[in-house]
């Protein structure tokens, strides 16, 4: 297998957009197809590897840099990586693509309106952010820069989880045929 057959699928979008749900369902599907897959989730990495980082732009940059380095190592070891990160800044995602490698980095924008994300928010993070209890909350008090040229865009307001996973699988299949 070539390196491009072990990509990093970088799911970016607002909190509550469905990134983690898509990542976990996609991993299950790809594993059933015989692929070696792992999921890197922003919340999980912030409890371990990146627990020393906050949410300033500098800390967000370092969070993405560390994650990209880990993803590259996993790709080199023969794993397909599914990274589910808000990753709000285009420059940070571009840096991640450079670290991972342009041929291996696949940006997927989970493009779900903020009102839908807020309605799904079981943790109450949006309410806390709107009340001023959480600073630097993406989509409320911190910006989100949507990708300009994502490989795929998935609106989980319009697409069911299974449809989102199917679209990614179709994209991967078409990519392998090239």
C-alpha positions as CSV (number, residue, x, y, z in Angstrom):
1,X,0.0,0.0,0.0
2,X,1.1,3.5,-0.7
3,X,1.2,6.3,1.8
4,X,-1.8,7.9,0.2
5,X,-3.8,4.7,1.0
6,X,-3.3,5.6,4.7
7,X,-4.7,9.1,4.9
8,X,-5.7,11.4,7.6
9,X,-9.4,12.3,7.3
10,X,-9.5,15.7,9.1
11,X,-13.1,16.5,10.2
12,X,-13.5,20.1,11.1
13,X,-16.6,22.0,12.2
14,X,-18.3,23.6,15.2
15,X,-18.9,21.9,18.5
16,X,-22.0,19.8,18.1
17,X,-21.7,19.5,14.3
18,X,-21.3,15.7,14.5
19,X,-17.6,15.3,13.9
20,X,-17.1,12.6,16.6
21,X,-20.3,10.7,15.7
22,X,-19.2,10.6,12.1
23,X,-15.6,9.7,13.0
24,X,-16.7,6.7,15.2
25,X,-19.2,5.4,12.7
26,X,-16.7,5.8,9.9
27,X,-14.0,4.0,11.8
28,X,-16.4,1.1,12.4
29,X,-17.3,0.9,8.7
30,X,-13.6,1.1,7.6
31,X,-12.6,-1.6,10.1
32,X,-15.3,-3.9,8.8
33,X,-13.7,-3.4,5.4
34,X,-10.4,-4.6,6.7
35,X,-8.7,-1.2,7.1
36,X,-6.5,-0.4,10.1
37,X,-8.1,2.7,11.5
38,X,-7.8,4.9,14.6
39,X,-9.8,8.0,15.7
40,X,-8.1,11.1,17.2
41,X,-10.8,13.1,19.0
42,X,-10.2,16.7,20.2
43,X,-11.9,16.2,23.5
44,X,-10.0,13.0,24.2
45,X,-6.6,14.5,23.3
46,X,-7.3,17.5,25.6
47,X,-7.7,15.1,28.5
48,X,-4.3,13.5,27.8
49,X,-1.6,14.6,25.4
50,X,-2.9,18.2,25.1
51,X,-4.2,18.7,28.7
52,X,-1.7,21.5,29.2
53,X,-3.3,23.6,26.5
54,X,-6.1,26.2,26.8
55,X,-8.2,27.8,24.0
56,X,-6.1,30.8,23.1
57,X,-5.2,31.0,19.4
58,X,-1.7,30.0,20.3
59,X,-2.9,27.0,22.3
60,X,-5.3,26.0,19.6
61,X,-2.4,26.1,17.1
62,X,-0.2,23.9,19.3
63,X,-3.1,21.5,19.8
64,X,-3.4,21.0,16.1
65,X,0.3,20.8,15.5
66,X,0.7,18.0,18.1
67,X,-2.3,16.2,16.6
68,X,-0.9,16.5,13.1
69,X,2.4,15.0,14.2
70,X,0.7,12.1,15.9
71,X,-1.5,11.5,12.8
72,X,1.6,11.5,10.5
73,X,3.3,8.9,12.7
74,X,0.2,6.8,12.6
75,X,-0.2,7.1,8.8
76,X,3.5,6.1,8.5
77,X,2.7,3.0,10.6
78,X,0.0,2.0,8.1
79,X,-3.1,3.4,9.9
80,X,-5.9,5.5,8.4
81,X,-6.5,8.3,10.9
82,X,-9.8,10.0,11.4
83,X,-9.2,13.3,13.3
84,X,-12.3,15.0,14.7
85,X,-11.3,18.6,15.8
86,X,-13.0,21.9,15.7
87,X,-9.7,23.3,14.4
88,X,-11.2,26.7,13.8
89,X,-8.4,28.4,11.9
90,X,-7.6,27.8,8.2
91,X,-3.9,28.5,8.9
92,X,-3.7,25.8,11.5
93,X,-5.4,23.3,9.2
94,X,-3.0,24.2,6.4
95,X,-0.1,23.6,8.8
96,X,-1.6,20.2,9.7
97,X,-1.8,19.4,6.0
98,X,1.8,20.3,5.6
99,X,2.9,18.2,8.6
100,X,0.8,15.2,7.5
101,X,1.6,15.6,3.8
102,X,-0.7,17.0,1.1
103,X,-1.3,13.6,-0.4
104,X,-2.4,12.2,2.9
105,X,-4.4,15.0,4.4
106,X,-8.1,15.0,3.5
107,X,-10.1,18.0,4.9
108,X,-13.8,17.3,5.5
109,X,-15.9,20.2,6.6
110,X,-18.8,19.1,8.9
111,X,-20.8,22.2,8.0
112,X,-23.7,22.4,10.3
113,X,-25.4,25.7,11.2
114,X,-24.6,27.1,14.7
115,X,-28.3,27.1,15.6
116,X,-28.4,23.3,14.9
117,X,-25.2,22.7,16.9
118,X,-26.6,24.7,19.8
119,X,-29.9,22.8,19.8
120,X,-27.9,19.5,20.0
121,X,-25.7,20.7,22.8
122,X,-26.2,18.2,25.6
123,X,-23.3,19.6,27.6
124,X,-24.8,23.1,27.7
125,X,-21.6,24.6,26.4
126,X,-23.3,27.1,24.1
127,X,-25.5,28.4,26.9
128,X,-22.5,28.8,29.1
129,X,-20.6,30.6,26.4
130,X,-23.5,32.9,25.7
131,X,-23.7,33.6,29.4
132,X,-20.0,34.5,29.5
133,X,-19.0,31.5,31.5
134,X,-16.8,30.1,28.8
135,X,-14.3,32.3,27.1
136,X,-13.0,31.7,23.5
137,X,-15.8,29.4,22.5
138,X,-15.8,28.8,18.8
139,X,-18.9,30.1,17.1
140,X,-19.9,32.3,20.0
141,X,-17.0,34.3,21.3
142,X,-14.2,33.0,19.0
143,X,-14.2,32.7,15.2
144,X,-14.6,29.7,13.0
145,X,-13.0,29.9,9.6
146,X,-14.8,27.5,7.3
147,X,-12.6,25.7,4.8
148,X,-12.4,27.3,1.4
149,X,-11.6,24.1,-0.5
150,X,-12.5,21.0,1.5
151,X,-12.4,17.7,-0.2
152,X,-16.0,17.1,1.2
153,X,-18.6,19.2,2.9
154,X,-21.2,17.4,5.0
155,X,-24.2,19.3,6.4
156,X,-25.5,17.0,9.2
157,X,-28.7,19.1,9.4
158,X,-29.6,17.6,6.0
159,X,-27.6,14.3,6.1
160,X,-28.2,11.4,8.4
161,X,-25.1,9.9,10.1
162,X,-25.2,6.9,7.7
163,X,-25.3,9.2,4.7
164,X,-22.3,11.2,5.9
165,X,-20.3,8.0,6.4
166,X,-21.4,6.7,3.0
167,X,-20.3,9.9,1.3
168,X,-16.8,9.7,2.9
169,X,-16.5,6.0,1.9
170,X,-17.5,6.9,-1.7
171,X,-14.9,9.6,-1.7
172,X,-12.2,7.2,-0.5
173,X,-13.2,4.6,-3.0
174,X,-13.0,7.1,-5.9
175,X,-9.6,8.4,-4.6
176,X,-8.2,4.8,-4.7
177,X,-9.4,4.4,-8.3
178,X,-7.2,7.4,-9.4
